[in-house]
Amino acid sequence: MKSVIRSFSSVKLAIVLLIIITIASVLGTFIPQQRSPAEYVSRYGQMANILIKLEFTTLYRSHWFISLLILFGINIIVCTLTRLSQKVKRTFSPQLKKKEKEILVLKTKEKIRKKCDPTKIKDVLKKEFSSKHYHLREEEKENRTYILARKKILGLFGADIVHFGILIILSGGIVSGLGGFRKNLSFSEGEISAFPKANFKLRLDKFETEYYPNGSVRDWKSTLTIIENEKPKITKIIEVNKPLSYKGFVFYQSSCGWDWKNSILEILVKKRSDPAFSKEIRTKLGEKVSLEEENIQISVLHFIPDFVVNEKNEIFSRSLQPNNPAIFLEGWHENEKIFSGWIFARFPDFSRIHSEKETDLHFELKDFKANQFSVIQAAKDPGVNIIWLGSVIVIIGLFLAFYWPTREIRMILEESNGETEIIAGGIAAKNPEALQSDFKEVMSSIRRTN
C-alpha cells in the first residue's frame, strides 16, 4: 500500500501526465472535434480512420483522455494529502519548544541579555506583535518561556489551494467530456430545427454574407430566433465570435454552405455537325427535360461541387465549395438509355460521356446556382462554470503562495540571576526583508525596556 501511495505521490508522475495531457489538448485544437466522418475523410484522407479509431476526433470525450484526467487528479490528491497533515499540525498544534541551536542557525537571529523581569518583556512583545498583526502563542516550562509569533498563516496552504483548484478544473473537464456536446446544424432561411437535450427549437430568419471589395468573405451573419412552447423567445444576430447563449446552450456562427441538392443548373447543348446550333437548358437535379428536336430526354442525377476520385476509384466531393463542379448526365430515347457520363464546368473538353448509341450532341455545364445555408454550431458545456470556479481558486492559491508568505518569529526567554536572556530568530519563505524589518523593530523595543 505504501509503495502505491509513494508512486502516486511522485512529482515525476505528475510532470509526465501533465505533458501528455498538454500535448493531447494541443492536438485537440488542431483536429476539428465531433465532425462527420465524411469531413475527416475529405480533410485527412486515409488518416481519417486512424484518427477516428484513436478517438482524436472526440478527444475531450474519449475514454483515454478522461482516464488521464482522473489519474492526474488522483496524483494531485495523494500529493496534497501526504503534505497537508504536516501543515495542519504546524498551523493548529505548533511545537513551541525549540532548542537554542535550532533558533540560532536561522539567518535572522539575535541573542541579548536584559536586566529586566521577563513579565515586562512579554508585555512589550504582546503589544509589539499585536501592532504588526502577529498571532502570539506562548508556553512556560520551569524558568523558560517559549514564544511563537506568526502572521499570514494561510500562505502555508497556497500550494494546496492551487491543487484544490486544479482538481475542480479537472472535474469540470470530466463533466464537460461526459455530458457536453457540439453539433453542427445546417439551416436554410425560414427553417426550424430541434436538437438533442433541448426543450426548445431554433429558427434561421435570415442569413447574409458580407464581402470585402476584393471579393473575399468578410463576415457571416445569421438572425436566429429561439422558439419555446411554440412561441418566439429571443431573436439575435450572431456573427463569428458573437454567439447566442440560452439555457446553457451556446450557438456559434460556424460557416456556410450551398444547398447543392436543390441547385439550378444551366446546360448548353451543342451539335458537333452544326457549330451554329446552341441551346440552353435550365433544370434541377432529377428533373427530366425534353429535347424535342432530337426526341431525347435528359436528366441530371448527381451534382458534385468539388469533384475528386480517390485511390479506390470512388467519386466524392472533397468539400462543399464549388472548386471543381461536375454533373452526371443521362440521356434517354423513350425507355432506352443512349448516353451517360460526367460533365465538368471548368474543363468542358474533359467530359466523359459514354454513348450506348452514336449521338451528335455535346453538353457543357455553363452555370450552377444554389441557395446558401448557414452552419450553426450548437454547444453545451455543463462543466464550464466548474472550470471557472476552479480557475478562481487557483488564482487565490497562487496569490497566497507568492504574495502572502508566512512569517515566524520564535523566542526563548530565560530568567537567571535577575537577568533575562532572550534568544530570538525569524524565518520567512519569501520576502525576508519584511521579516527582518519586523524583527529589528521587535528587538529594538526589547532593548528599550527597563
Phi, psi and omega per residue, in radians:
M1 nan -0.747 -3.139
K2 -1.102 -0.646 3.141
S3 -1.165 -0.624 3.108
V4 -1.156 -0.796 3.121
I5 -1.080 -0.700 3.130
R6 -1.110 -0.667 3.135
S7 -1.144 -0.768 -3.101
F8 -1.317 -0.322 3.113
S9 -1.583 0.095 -3.098
S10 -1.247 2.290 3.064
V11 -1.200 -0.572 3.115
K12 -1.074 -0.733 3.102
L13 -1.074 -0.737 3.130
A14 -1.064 -0.739 -3.125
I15 -1.143 -0.772 -3.139
V16 -1.078 -0.817 3.139
L17 -1.092 -0.729 -3.132
L18 -1.109 -0.686 3.124
I19 -1.137 -0.781 -3.125
I20 -1.115 -0.777 3.140
I21 -1.108 -0.696 3.134
T22 -1.127 -0.808 3.132
I23 -1.076 -0.748 3.123
A24 -1.098 -0.711 3.138
S25 -1.141 -0.657 3.092
V26 -1.112 -0.747 3.087
L27 -1.054 -0.659 3.139
G28 -1.142 -0.435 3.092
T29 -1.382 -0.471 -3.133
F30 -1.544 -0.539 -3.133
I31 -1.658 2.063 3.115
P32 -0.992 2.408 -3.053
Q33 -1.757 2.505 3.000
Q34 0.976 0.803 3.031
R35 -1.760 3.039 -3.141
S36 -1.313 2.651 3.115
P37 -0.970 -0.631 -3.129
A38 -1.070 -0.673 3.128
E39 -1.130 -0.691 3.132
Y40 -1.205 -0.655 3.116
V41 -1.122 -0.753 -3.133
S42 -1.176 -0.488 -3.095
R43 -1.558 -0.746 -2.988
Y44 -1.995 -0.090 3.118
G45 1.135 -2.279 -3.087
Q46 -1.184 -0.403 3.107
M47 -1.172 -0.318 -3.064
A48 -1.035 -0.772 -3.123
N49 -1.095 -0.658 3.117
I50 -1.156 -0.778 3.132
L51 -1.084 -0.686 -3.134
I52 -1.199 -0.766 -3.127
K53 -1.135 -0.642 3.131
L54 -1.434 0.050 3.088
E55 1.125 0.450 3.059
F56 -1.290 -0.331 3.119
T57 -1.468 -0.229 3.016
T58 -2.294 0.867 -2.914
L59 -1.012 -0.846 -3.020
Y60 -1.281 -0.151 3.055
R61 -1.939 0.040 -3.079
S62 -1.252 2.655 -3.122
H63 -1.127 -0.692 -3.059
W64 -1.264 -0.593 3.134
F65 -1.242 -0.748 3.105
I66 -1.126 -0.636 3.086
S67 -1.098 -0.677 3.081
L68 -1.086 -0.752 3.126
L69 -1.088 -0.740 3.134
I70 -1.126 -0.776 3.140
L71 -1.090 -0.722 3.097
F72 -1.132 -0.659 3.100
G73 -1.115 -0.752 3.105
I74 -1.089 -0.721 3.118
N75 -1.037 -0.757 -3.141
I76 -1.158 -0.741 -3.132
I77 -1.062 -0.833 -3.114
V78 -1.125 -0.780 3.119
C79 -1.026 -0.746 -3.093
T80 -1.191 -0.815 -3.072
L81 -1.163 -0.614 -3.131
T82 -1.169 -0.424 -3.132
R83 -1.808 -0.358 -3.037
L84 -1.201 -0.642 -3.076
S85 -1.059 -0.681 3.119
Q86 -1.149 -0.676 -3.134
K87 -1.210 -0.681 3.107
V88 -1.101 -0.759 3.118
K89 -1.119 -0.716 3.131
R90 -1.138 -0.562 -3.108
T91 -1.366 -0.845 -2.986
F92 -1.717 -0.395 3.117
S93 -2.350 1.088 -3.082
P94 -1.217 2.618 3.094
Q95 -1.503 1.961 -3.104
L96 -1.471 -0.552 -3.087
K97 -1.341 1.945 3.111
K98 -2.182 2.537 3.085
K99 -1.327 2.728 -3.094
E100 -1.010 -0.740 -3.074
K101 -1.164 -0.467 3.119
E102 -1.232 -0.453 3.090
I103 -1.509 -0.698 -3.048
L104 -1.285 -0.197 3.080
V105 -1.469 -0.153 -3.132
L106 -1.233 2.677 -3.110
K107 -1.169 -0.715 3.093
T108 -1.708 1.931 -3.039
K109 -2.724 2.844 3.093
E110 -2.917 2.606 3.122
K111 -2.386 2.092 -3.101
I112 -2.388 2.843 3.066
R113 -2.172 2.411 3.142
K114 -2.283 2.379 3.020
K115 -1.421 1.383 -3.010
C116 -2.752 2.574 3.091
D117 -1.176 2.387 -3.131
P118 -1.079 -0.436 3.132
T119 -1.118 -0.716 3.104
K120 -1.099 -0.716 -3.138
I121 -1.113 -0.717 3.125
K122 -1.117 -0.636 3.095
D123 -1.120 -0.736 3.102
V124 -1.093 -0.740 -3.124
L125 -1.112 -0.741 3.130
K126 -1.053 -0.765 -3.139
K127 -1.165 -0.750 -3.082
E128 -1.178 -0.810 -3.122
F129 -1.184 -0.621 3.125
S130 -1.120 -0.696 -3.138
S131 -1.163 -0.404 -3.130
K132 -1.790 0.180 3.056
H133 1.144 0.557 3.014
Y134 -1.537 2.526 3.016
H135 -1.652 2.267 -2.977
L136 -1.876 2.366 2.982
R137 -2.251 2.515 3.099
E138 -2.538 2.703 -3.137
E139 -2.570 2.348 -3.111
E140 -1.925 2.425 3.064
K141 -2.565 2.079 -3.068
E142 0.962 -2.117 -3.105
N143 -1.786 0.355 -3.125
R144 -2.057 2.555 3.037
T145 -2.160 2.175 3.137
Y146 -1.788 2.233 -3.071
I147 -2.162 2.378 3.046
L148 -2.263 2.094 3.099
A149 -2.030 2.232 -3.103
R150 -2.387 2.660 3.008
K151 -2.475 2.779 -3.135
K152 0.980 0.891 -3.098
I153 -1.105 -0.568 -3.104
L154 -1.061 -0.385 3.108
G155 -1.030 -0.456 3.085
L156 -1.058 -0.539 -3.022
F157 -1.750 0.216 -3.128
G158 -0.986 -0.854 -3.121
A159 -1.129 -0.648 3.142
D160 -1.179 -0.641 3.098
I161 -1.187 -0.650 3.050
V162 -1.052 -0.784 3.112
H163 -1.056 -0.723 3.140
F164 -1.112 -0.726 3.100
G165 -1.102 -0.703 3.108
I166 -1.113 -0.675 3.095
L167 -1.074 -0.704 3.112
I168 -1.156 -0.716 3.100
I169 -1.074 -0.755 3.112
L170 -1.084 -0.736 3.115
S171 -1.122 -0.654 3.065
G172 -1.104 -0.687 3.091
G173 -1.124 -0.681 3.110
I174 -1.173 -0.746 3.110
V175 -1.066 -0.755 3.117
S176 -1.128 -0.712 -3.131
G177 -1.131 -0.672 -3.097
L178 -1.490 -0.613 -3.034
G179 -1.921 -0.168 -3.115
G180 -1.553 2.912 3.057
F181 -2.755 2.762 3.029
R182 -2.351 2.369 -3.120
K183 -2.563 2.359 3.085
N184 -1.539 2.255 3.130
L185 -2.004 2.278 3.124
S186 -1.792 2.189 -3.078
F187 -2.160 2.351 2.839
S188 -1.655 2.789 -3.116
E189 -1.039 2.300 -3.134
G190 1.554 -0.159 -3.093
E191 -1.368 2.483 3.102
I192 -2.018 2.348 -3.081
S193 -2.377 2.432 2.984
A194 -1.765 2.829 -3.140
F195 -2.611 2.872 -3.012
P196 -1.045 2.566 2.969
K197 1.132 0.419 3.108
A198 -2.324 2.501 3.123
N199 -1.800 0.447 3.090
F200 -2.461 2.989 -3.111
K201 -2.124 2.883 -3.102
L202 -2.169 2.347 3.128
R203 -2.154 2.369 3.057
L204 -1.657 1.922 -3.131
D205 -1.422 -0.663 -3.078
K206 -2.746 2.501 3.058
F207 -2.335 2.324 3.129
E208 -2.471 2.582 3.104
T209 -1.985 2.212 3.084
E210 -1.745 2.461 -3.071
Y211 -2.105 2.649 2.967
Y212 -1.362 2.870 3.115
P213 -0.984 -0.493 -3.132
N214 -1.446 0.002 3.074
G215 1.713 -0.168 3.114
S216 -1.360 2.709 -3.077
V217 -1.226 2.263 3.100
R218 -1.667 -0.750 -3.071
D219 -2.867 2.656 2.955
W220 -1.963 2.428 3.128
K221 -2.299 2.262 3.100
S222 -2.152 2.260 3.043
T223 -1.639 1.945 -3.060
L224 -1.912 2.536 3.055
T225 -2.218 2.245 3.028
I226 -1.464 2.223 3.126
I227 -2.029 2.084 3.133
E228 -2.263 2.283 -3.066
N229 0.960 0.692 3.100
E230 1.140 0.286 3.130
K231 -2.192 2.423 3.069
P232 -1.138 2.349 -3.134
K233 -1.924 -0.865 -3.090
I234 -2.428 2.409 2.994
T235 -2.185 2.259 -3.085
K236 -2.615 2.504 3.028
I237 -1.544 2.093 3.116
I238 -1.855 2.605 3.084
E239 -2.338 3.084 3.045
V240 -1.067 2.248 -3.108
N241 1.240 0.195 3.045
K242 -2.321 1.357 -3.025
P243 -1.450 3.048 3.030
L244 -1.914 2.258 3.114
S245 -1.967 2.396 3.133
Y246 -2.769 2.079 3.057
K247 0.910 0.797 3.090
G248 1.477 -0.123 3.086
F249 -1.731 2.559 3.085
V250 -2.216 2.311 -3.110
F251 -1.994 2.061 -3.092
Y252 -1.873 2.546 2.969
Q253 -1.371 1.915 -3.031
S254 -1.610 -0.969 -3.113
S255 -2.909 -2.828 3.069
C256 -2.521 2.958 3.121
G257 -2.708 -3.003 3.139
W258 -2.169 2.488 3.121
D259 -1.449 1.320 -3.050
W260 -1.163 -0.394 -3.136
K261 -1.174 -0.404 3.114
N262 -2.016 0.568 -3.099
S263 -1.289 2.657 3.052
I264 -1.808 2.202 -3.010
L265 -2.000 2.453 3.050
E266 -1.989 2.073 -3.079
I267 -2.036 2.315 3.104
L268 -1.735 2.173 -3.134
V269 -1.818 2.243 3.116
K270 -2.262 2.895 3.056
K271 -2.081 2.353 3.132
R272 -1.179 -0.609 -3.094
S273 -1.420 -0.235 -3.090
D274 -2.347 1.540 -3.098
P275 -1.031 -0.380 -3.123
A276 -1.389 -0.273 -3.109
F277 -1.359 2.230 3.115
S278 -2.702 2.277 -3.125
K279 -2.481 2.296 3.124
E280 -1.703 2.405 3.131
I281 -2.168 2.297 3.013
R282 -1.852 2.211 -3.080
T283 -2.606 2.995 3.077
K284 -2.108 2.936 3.108
L285 -1.058 2.299 3.092
G286 1.417 -0.141 -3.110
E287 -1.515 2.381 3.124
K288 -1.655 2.356 -3.140
V289 -2.167 2.345 -3.101
S290 -1.627 2.361 2.929
L291 -1.779 1.607 -2.958
E292 -1.073 -0.615 -3.121
E293 -1.102 -0.537 -3.078
E294 -1.810 -0.093 -3.094
N295 0.986 0.796 -3.121
I296 -2.262 2.509 3.011
Q297 -1.952 2.310 3.082
I298 -2.057 2.658 3.083
S299 -2.595 2.564 3.104
V300 -1.737 2.063 -3.100
L301 -1.585 -0.567 -3.081
H302 -2.437 2.518 2.968
F303 -2.235 2.176 3.136
I304 -2.096 2.054 -3.068
P305 -1.229 -0.549 -3.088
D306 -2.359 1.360 -2.990
F307 -1.151 2.312 3.050
V308 -2.701 2.661 3.098
V309 -2.070 2.232 -3.123
N310 -1.517 -3.039 -3.068
E311 -1.171 -0.389 3.118
K312 -1.563 0.188 -3.136
N313 1.134 0.518 3.099
E314 -1.701 2.423 -3.125
I315 -1.671 2.310 3.067
F316 -2.704 2.968 3.118
S317 -1.663 2.156 -3.109
R318 -1.203 -0.479 3.111
S319 -2.769 3.106 3.086
L320 -1.571 -0.044 3.117
Q321 -1.361 2.483 -3.126
P322 -1.388 1.111 -3.099
N323 -1.437 -0.591 3.133
N324 -2.539 1.216 -3.044
P325 -1.201 2.460 3.137
A326 -2.599 2.636 3.082
I327 -2.193 2.634 3.022
F328 -1.823 2.077 -2.987
L329 -1.977 2.463 3.031
E330 -2.203 2.547 3.071
G331 -2.172 2.362 -3.076
W332 -2.229 2.469 2.958
H333 -2.029 1.855 -2.996
E334 1.015 -2.042 -3.126
N335 -1.840 0.313 -3.087
E336 -2.009 2.188 3.102
K337 -1.371 2.243 -3.090
I338 -1.936 -0.358 3.039
F339 -2.803 2.803 3.072
S340 -2.836 2.717 3.090
G341 2.761 3.134 -3.076
W342 -1.677 2.449 3.070
I343 -2.173 2.336 -3.069
F344 -1.954 2.279 -3.077
A345 -1.142 -0.719 -3.057
R346 -1.572 -0.207 3.133
F347 -2.322 1.238 -3.060
P348 -1.073 -0.479 -3.127
D349 -1.424 -0.109 -3.105
F350 -1.698 0.173 -3.109
S351 -1.033 2.481 -3.132
R352 -2.066 1.477 3.133
I353 -1.779 2.136 3.102
H354 -1.771 2.060 -3.063
S355 -1.744 2.261 2.993
E356 -1.332 -0.595 3.076
K357 -2.265 2.722 -3.124
E358 -1.128 2.306 3.141
T359 -2.354 2.584 -3.124
D360 -1.642 -0.026 -3.011
L361 -1.487 2.573 3.071
H362 -2.326 2.376 -3.025
F363 -2.105 2.500 3.052
E364 -2.330 2.415 3.062
L365 -1.519 1.825 -3.030
K366 -1.512 -0.649 -3.069
D367 -2.740 2.800 3.129
F368 -2.652 2.378 -3.123
K369 -2.372 2.535 3.091
A370 -2.693 2.616 3.095
N371 -1.238 2.469 3.057
Q372 -1.370 2.624 2.997
F373 -2.232 2.763 -3.113
S374 -1.717 2.411 3.064
V375 -1.807 1.972 -3.122
I376 -1.886 2.259 3.064
Q377 -1.652 2.048 3.077
A378 -1.650 2.231 -3.082
A379 -2.336 2.479 3.007
K380 -2.311 2.193 -3.088
D381 -2.213 1.507 -3.053
P382 -1.155 -0.267 -3.111
G383 -1.659 0.046 -3.023
V384 -1.136 -0.693 3.123
N385 -1.188 -0.599 3.088
I386 -1.134 -0.731 3.132
I387 -1.124 -0.703 3.091
W388 -1.095 -0.741 3.108
L389 -1.054 -0.806 3.121
G390 -1.068 -0.664 3.136
S391 -1.118 -0.713 3.105
V392 -1.100 -0.747 -3.139
I393 -1.133 -0.683 3.092
V394 -1.074 -0.740 3.123
I395 -1.091 -0.737 3.098
I396 -1.070 -0.775 3.132
G397 -1.089 -0.716 3.110
L398 -1.146 -0.670 3.090
F399 -1.070 -0.802 -3.139
L400 -1.128 -0.693 -3.084
A401 -1.199 -0.646 -3.019
F402 -1.805 -0.482 -3.031
Y403 -2.092 0.084 3.132
W404 -2.365 0.966 -3.065
P405 -1.282 2.475 3.133
T406 -1.241 2.423 3.070
R407 -2.093 2.401 3.132
E408 -2.274 2.376 3.000
I409 -2.202 2.137 3.140
R410 -1.950 2.494 -3.139
M411 -2.456 2.595 2.969
I412 -2.156 2.122 3.078
L413 -1.864 2.158 -3.121
E414 -2.281 2.172 -3.121
E415 -1.613 2.348 3.137
S416 -2.758 2.133 3.081
N417 0.954 0.785 3.080
G418 1.327 0.087 3.102
E419 -2.088 2.758 3.100
T420 -2.105 2.131 3.075
E421 -1.620 2.270 -3.141
I422 -2.021 2.089 3.036
I423 -1.950 2.113 -3.034
A424 -2.350 2.569 3.080
G425 -2.714 2.640 -3.127
G426 -2.308 2.705 -3.136
I427 -2.540 2.490 3.084
A428 -2.550 2.381 -3.124
A429 -1.155 -0.635 -3.128
K430 -2.463 2.856 3.122
N431 0.925 1.016 -3.118
P432 -1.128 -0.386 -3.141
E433 -1.094 -0.699 3.121
A434 -1.136 -0.687 3.094
L435 -1.103 -0.805 -3.127
Q436 -1.061 -0.641 3.112
S437 -1.115 -0.802 3.099
D438 -1.093 -0.737 -3.088
F439 -1.090 -0.777 -3.120
K440 -1.120 -0.699 -3.128
E441 -1.155 -0.689 3.123
V442 -1.140 -0.787 -3.127
M443 -1.181 -0.595 3.090
S444 -1.141 -0.674 3.110
S445 -1.129 -0.647 3.105
I446 -1.140 -0.716 -3.125
R447 -1.115 -0.548 -3.135
R448 -1.392 -0.105 -3.099
T449 -1.359 2.312 3.129
N450 -1.937 nan nan
